[in-house]
Amino acid sequence: MNSNRSENSYSIDFNEVKQSVNVGKKKISFISAILIVIGSCIGSGIFLKSSSILSNTWYSLPLSITTWVVSAIAVIAMSLALIEITSVKSNNLGMIGWVKNFNKKFVYKACKNFMFFIYTPLSFFFMPLYVLNSFQDALTAFGASNNFGTSVDFLIWSFIAILISAWFIFSSGLNAKTGNIQNWIITSIKFFPIVIIIVLGFYIAIANNIGNDIVVTPDSSQKDPTSFAGISPVVGMFISFGAIFFAYDGFYFSNGVMTEMETPKKASFALIIGLSITTIIYLLIAIAMTFSNPKSGSLNDFSKFLQTKNASWVFGIVNLMVSIGICGIINGLSMWATRFAEDLIKSGELVLFYKYSNKLNPHRPIVGSIYTAIIALIMFVIFALIGGLAYTPGGYVDGYDAAGYNSMAKLLNFADLMGNWTSILVFAFIVAAIFSCLMNRKTNRIKVVKYKYFVPVAITSILIVGFGTAIQFASPFIDVIMMAVPSIRAQLTQEDIIGRIMLIVVLVVFIIAMIVPSVFDYDSKFLQTKFKFNVFKNEDGLDQVDLIG
C-alpha cells in the first residue's frame, strides 16, 4: 500500500485491479508451453524425412546419420541463441518481434507481411489438406473408399478443410484455455503413432536382419542426375539440413502467446526443453525408419510389412492418429496468429488498423480472429480453385480420387508447391534475427540480457542453419538452370518442368506480397498524406498508433 494512504483508506488502485484481473486470465502453464512447442512442430512431415535424407545422401547410412546428428546440434544451438533474443520484450509478436527488435525496418516489414499475408493463410490452406490426406490414407489402410467418386472431389474436401481451419481460429484463436486443452489432447494422441513407428521400425530391422542391406559408401547409381542433390552426396547432405530444420517449423508459436502465459519469463526455457524433446523424438524416428530399410527409409515399407502380417489396420490407426496430430500445428498457429494480428493492428501495421485499434483484447482477440479468418478464407478459395482445376496431379495421381478423376491429386500437389518456400523464408528471418543479435554484442544498440554461451551457439546456428537454408533457397534456381542442359532436360517430364518453373514464380509472388501491403501501414507516404497518427509507447513498452481526429 502506498505510504500516503491512511490506515482506514478504502480507495482503490484501478491499475492494480486491472493487473490482478489480467494475471487471473493467464491460462498457459510452463508445462503447457513446452507441449505447445512439441505439438506445433510434430506433424506428418517427420515420417517422410528419412526417405528423402537417404535419397539426398545417396543411401549412405553413415552420411545420413551424420546429417541428422549435425542438424540436431544446430537446432539446440539455435534454441540457446534465442534465449538472449527473447530477453527483449516483443509481446505476442513472437518471431516477428525478434526480427523487429534486431533487424532493419525493411526486413521487419517484409517479415510481418510474409507472416500475415503469406505464411498464415497458406498454413490454413495446406495443413488441413494434409490432415485430410492422412485421413484418406487411413481409409485406404482400413480397406474403405478414400474418395467421394466425383470429378470435383477437391471442392468437397476443401469445404471440410475450411471448417477445420475455422474451428481452430474461432476456438483456440479466441480462447487460449481452449487452445491449451486441445493441444494437450492432440499432443497425447500424436505420441501413439510415434511410439508405434519407432517400435515397429526396430522390430523390422531385427526381424529382417538388415545388416547386409546397409550402404556405407554413397551409391552413385542411386543419385538423381537431374537435380542439384545429384551433383554430390555432400551437396545432398546440406540440402538435407534445411529439410530437417523445416520439420521444426512452428516451434516459435508458443512465444507468440506471451500474454496468456503464467510465467512469460520462462517462455525461452520452455522453447529449449520443447525443442530438445522434439529433437530426441525426431532422432529416434529417423534411426528406426532408416534401419528398418536402409535402402528406402519410406513409411510405405511399414505398410507393406503390415500387409504381409494381415495387420493393415495398424497402419490405418497410425495414419488416423497422424491426421489428428497435424491438427496440433493448426491449433498452435491459431493461438498465435490471432494475437500477433492484434499486435500488428495496435502498432498500425495492418490494413484498416485505425478502425479497430480501440477494440482489441489480447485475452479474447475477436478482431484478430476475424482478420485471420478473412485472409485465410480468401486465400483458400483462390488456391483451391487454381490447384484443383489448373495444376498437375504429380505423385498423387490415382491415389486420392475415383478412377478417371484427379482433382484432389491436383489440389494436394499444388499445396506442396505453395508450401515449399514458407519454412525456408521463416528460418531465413530467424537466422537474420540471430545474426543481428550477434552484431548487437558490438554495438549494444539493443539492451539485452547477455549470456556467456550466446556467441558460440549463435555462430554455430548461423553457419549450419543459415547455410542449410541458403542451399535450400538456391536449389530450385540451380534445378531450373540445369534444365538448360539437353541431356538433363530430356530426362524430365512435362510435369517436372512445370513444377520447377512454378517454384520460381511462387517465390516472385511471395516477394511482391512482402512489399506491397506496407503501403497501408501508418508510416507509409500513402496514409501519411490522408491521416494524422499519434505514435506512442503503451503500458507494455511497445509502439501503439492511434488516429488523430
N, C-alpha and C positions, 0 to 999 in steps of 0.2 A: 504493500500500500504506500502511496506517495506520502512524504513527510508533511506536506502542507494540508493533509486531510485531518480532521478532528477524529477522535476515537468513536464518536457517535454518528459520524457521517455515513449516509447511505447512498451517496452519489455513485453513479455507475460509469465506469470507463468503457464506452461502447467499443473502442478498439480492442480491448482485452476480451470482451464478449465475442466479438466477431472472430478473433483469433481462436478462441476456445471452440466455437462452433465449427470453424474450418478444420481444426485438429480432429474434432469428433467425426468428421466426414471422411477421414483417411481410411482407405479400405484395403490397401495392399501391404502386407507384412513383408519382412525381409525374405522369408522362405518363398512367399508367393512371387516376389520379384525374380528370384532365381528360376522358378518354374516358368515364368513368362519368357525369360531368356531362352530356356530349353524348348518350351512349347512353340516359340516363334521361329526357331531355327529348323527343327527336325520336321521334314515333310517326306515326300516320296523320292526326292532327288538323290538323297544319300544312297538309296538302294540301287541307283543306276550308275554311281560314280566308279565303282570298282571295275566295271567292264570298260568304261571309257579311259580310265587311268592305265589299265593293262594294254589297251589298244595304242594309246599315245606313246607308251614306253616299249612298244614292240614286244609285249608279253614277257619282258624280263622281270621276274619276281623280285630280285634284289633292288632293281631300279624303281619298281612300283612301290615297294615297301618304304624305300628311302624317300620317295615323293610324299607319301603320307606322313612320315615322321617329321620331315622338314616343315611341311605345311602346318603340322600340329604345333611345332616350336614357334613358328611365325605367328600363329593365331594367339597363343599365350602371350607372346611378346607384345602383340597389338593390344590385347586386353589390359596389360600392365601399363602400357603407354597412355591408354585412355584415362587412367586414374588422374593424372595431372591435368589432362584436358577437361575432364568433368568437374574439376575443382572450381572452375569458373561457372557461375550460375547461368543457366540457359532455360530455366523453367520447363515447359513442355515441348520445346523445340527439338530436344534430343540431338541427333547428329546434325541437324540443320543448325542448331545453336553452336555446335562445335566449330562448324565452318564459319558462322557469323562472327564468333568471338576472335578467331585467329587469322582468318584469311581476308584478302582484299574484298571490297564491296562487290565487284563484278562477279567474283567467284561465289560469294554468298547468294547473290541474286540468281545466278544460274542454278545453284543448289536448291534453293527454296522453290523455284519454278519447276525444276525437274521433279522434286519430291511430290509436289501437289498436283501438277498438271500432267505428269507422265507416270511416275512410279506408282502413286496411289491408285489412279483409275486402271492402270494396266494390271496391277496386282489383283484388284477386284474383278478383273476380266479373266485372266488365265488361272488364278488359284482355284476358284470354284469349278472351272472346267476340268482342272486336274483332280479335284475331288470326285467329280462325276466320271472321269476317265478311269480312276482306280475302282470306282463302284462298278463300272462296266466290266472291268477285268474280273472283279469278284463274281459277277453274274455268270461270266463265261466259265469260270472255275467250278461254279455250282451246277453247270450244265443248263443254265437258263439263257433265254434270249437277251442280248445286251443292247437291243435297239427297238425302235417303235415301228420299223418296217415302212417308213415313208421316205419320200425324196427330200423332205425338209426336216429331218430329224434334228438338225442343228438348231432350228428355231425352238423346238420343244425343250431340248437340253439347255439352250440359252436362257429360256424363261425360268427354268429351275435354278440355274446358276445365279440369275439376278435375285431370286428370292433368297438364296443362301447369303449373298453379299448384303442384301437389305436387312436380313435378320441380324447379322453381326454388327452392322453400322448402327442400327437403332436399338440394339440391346447392350452390347459391350461398349459401343461408342458413346452411348448416353450415360451408362452407369458402370463405373469401374468395379463395383462389387459383383455385378452380374458377369462382367468380363473375367474377373478373378475366379469365380465359381466355375464358369465354363472352361477356363484354362486348366483348372485342377482336374476336371472330368476328362477333357480331351487328352491332356498330357498323360494321365493314368492309362487311358486306353491305348495310346500310341506306344507305350512300353511293351505291350504284349507282342506285336509283330517284330519289334526289335529283338526281344528275347528268343522268339521262335526262329528268326533268321540266323542269329548267332549260334544257337544250339544246333540247329539243323545243318548249318554250314560246316561246323567242326565234325558233326556226325558223318556227313557225306565224305569229308576229307579222309576220315579214318576208315570208313567202310570201303571206299574205293581205292585206298592205298595210293594217294595221288603223288607220292614221291617221284615216280617215274615221269610224271607229266610236267614237273617244274622246269621252266626255262630260265637259265641263269644269264647267258649272253643274249642280248637283244636279237630277235629273229627278223632279219631284213625281209624275209618272204611274207611277213605279216603286215608290213607297213602299207600305208595308203599313199601311193606315189602322186596322187592328185592334190594332196593337201599340204599345208605348211608343216604339220606334225610329222609328215612322212620324210622330211629332209634329214632328220636325225632324232634318235630316241631322247637325246638331251633336250632338243627343242620341244619334243613332246612332253618331257618332264616339266619344263617351265610352263607350258600351256596347261598342264595338269594342275600346277599350283593354283592358278586362277580358278579352275573348275572346282577345286576343293574349297577354296576360300568362299566361293559363292554359295556353297552349301550351308554357310553360316549366316547368309543374308537374313535379316530380321532380328539379329541379336540385340540391336540398338533400340527396339521398340520399347523395352522396359524403361529406358532412360527418357522416354517421351511421356511418361505418366507421373512425373515427379510430384505434382500437386496432390496425387492420390496416395502417395506412399507414407507409411507411418514414420519411417526414418529415411528421408531423402538423401542424407549424407552418406548412407551405406549403399546407395544405388550402384556406385562404381565397383564395390566389392561383390555385390550380387552379380554384376556383369562378369567379373573374373571367375567366380565359382560356377556360374551357369555355363560359361564358355568352356571351362575346364572339364565339367561333367559331359558336355556335348562332345568335346574332343575325344574323351575316353570312349564314349559310345560309338563315335564315328570310326575310331581305330579298330574297335572290336568287330564292327560290321564289315569294315574293309578287309581285315585279316580273314574273317570267317568266309566271306564271299569269294575272296581271292583263292584261298586254299581249297575251297570246295570244288573249284575247277580252274586251275592256273592258266588254262588256255582260253578262258572265256570270262569268268567272273560275273556272269549275267544272272539276273533274277529268274530268267526263263529256265535256267538249269534246275532251279528248285522245283519249278512247276513240272518239268519232265520227270524228275526223280520221284515226286509225289504221285505222278500218274502211274509209274511202274509199281507203286505200292497201293494202288487203288485208294489214294488219300488226297485227291484233288481238292476236296472240300477244305482241307487245311490251308491250301493256297488261297482259296476263296475267302476264308476268315482273315488271313493275313492282309489281303487286298482291301477287304471291308474295313478293317481297323486302320490301315494306312489312309484310306479315304477319309475316315473320321479325323485321323491325326493331322491331315493337311488343313483341316478347319482351324487348327490351333494357330496357324500362321495368319489366317484371315482374322481370327479373334484378336490376336496381338496387334495387327495393323489397325483394326477398327478402334481399339482403345487409344492408340496413339494419334491416328490421322485426324480424328475429330477434335482433338485437343491442340495439336500443332496448327490446325486450320484456324482455331480461335486465337492463338497467339499471333499468327500472321495477320489476322484481321485487326487485332488490337494494335499492332505496330504499323498498320496502314499499308499492308503489302499483299492484299488480295482484292480483286475487283469488287467494287461497291462496298468497301470496308466502312466508309463513312456513314452508311445507312444502318449498320448493325453493331458498331463498336460499343454502343451503350447497352447491348442486350446479351453480353457474353457471360458465361458462367463455367469456370473450369471444372466444377464438380458435376455439372449436368450440361454439357456442351451441345445444346439444341441447335444453335446457329452453325456450329462446326459440323454437326451431323448432317444438316441439310446441305451445306456446301459440299461435303464429301459425297453424299448420295447423288446430288445433281451431276457433278463431274463424272462420277463412276457410271451412272446410268447412261449419260450421253455418249461417253466413250465406248461403253459396252455395246450399245446398239450399233454404232458405226463400225466397230471392229468385227462384231458378229456377222453383219451383213457382208462386209468385204471378205472376211475369211470363209464363211460358209458358201458364198456364191462365186467368188472370183479367184481364190487361191488354189494351190495344188494340194493333193492329199498326202504326198510324201510317204513316209514309212507307216502311216496309219491306215493306208488303203486296205480294204477288205477285212478290217478288224473291228470296226465300230459302227457299221451301217449294214442294212439289209443288202442282199445280193443285188448288184446293179446300181447301187447308190454310193455316194462318197461325201455327202455334205458335212457329216460330223468329222470325218477324216480331214477334210479341208480346214475346218474350224480349229481342230487341235493342232494341225501343222502351222497354221497362222499364229496361234497362241505361242507356239515355240519360237517363231520368228520374232514376235513382238517382245518376248521376254528375254531375248539374247543379250540386249545391251543394258538392261536395268541394273543387274548386280555389278556389272563392270563399272558403270558410272557411279554407283553408290560407293564402292570401295575406292574409286579414284578420289572422290570427295573426302572420304575418311583419311586416306593417306595424305591428302593435301593438308588436312587439319593437323595431323601428327607432325608433318614437316614444318608447318608454320609455328607450331608449339615448340618444336626443337629450335627454330630460329629465334623464338622469343627468349630462350635462355641467354642469348647475346644482347638483345635489345631491351628486355624487361618491359616491353610496351604493355603487356597484359599481366596483371597481378595474379599469380597462381600459387597454389601450394606445391612447393618443389619436393620431388622425391629423388633420392640418390640414384636409383636404378633407372630413372626415366631415359637418360641419354642412350645407354646401350640398347635398351629394349625398343626405343624409338627408331634408332638406326637399323636394328635388325628387322623390324616390321616394315620400314620404308624400303629397304633393299629387297626383301623377299616378297612381301605383299605388293609393294609398288611395282616391282619388276614383273611379277606374275600377272598383275592387272594390265600392265603395259603390253606384255606379249599377247594376252587375250584381246586387247584392243587392236593390236596390229594384225593379228592373224587373219581376220576377214579380208582386209585390204590385200595382204600377200596372196591369199587364195584367189582373189579376183585377178591380180597381176599374173599369177601362174596360168590363168586361162588363156593368156596370150601365146603360150607355148602350144603349138599344134598337137603334139603327141599327148599332152595332158588334156587339152580341150576335147580330143577325140574320145577320151575315156569317160567323159562326163555326160550325164543325161540332160535333157532339156530342163527337167525339174531342178537338177543340181545347179545349173547355170542361173536359172531364175532365182533360186534361193540365195546364192552368193551375191547377186546384184541387189536383191531386195534388202539384204542386211545393211548394205551401204546406204540405200535410200532411206531406210528406217532411221539410221543414225543422223542423217541430214535433217529429217523431220524433227527428231528429238532436239537437235541443236537449235533449230528455229523456235521450238516450243520453250526452250530455256531462256530465250532472249525476249520474244515479243510480249509476254504477259507483264513485264516490268513497266510497260507503258502506262499501266493502270495503278502503279504504286504511288504513294503520296509524294515521293520526291522526284517523280518524273516531270519533265517540262510540260507534258500534255496536261496533267492535273494541276500543276502549279499555276498555269495560266487561267484555270477555271475556278479554283477554290483556294482558300487560305486555311492552313492547318496549324494547330498548336502541338508541337512535339515536346514531350517531357518524360521524365523518369517516373514510373509508377511505384507503388509500395514494394514491388519485388526488385526494384532497381533496373527494370527493363524499359526499353523505349515504348511509349504509347503515343498514339496520334489521334487527336480529336479535330473535328471540323469546326471552324470558327464561323459563326453566323448561320 
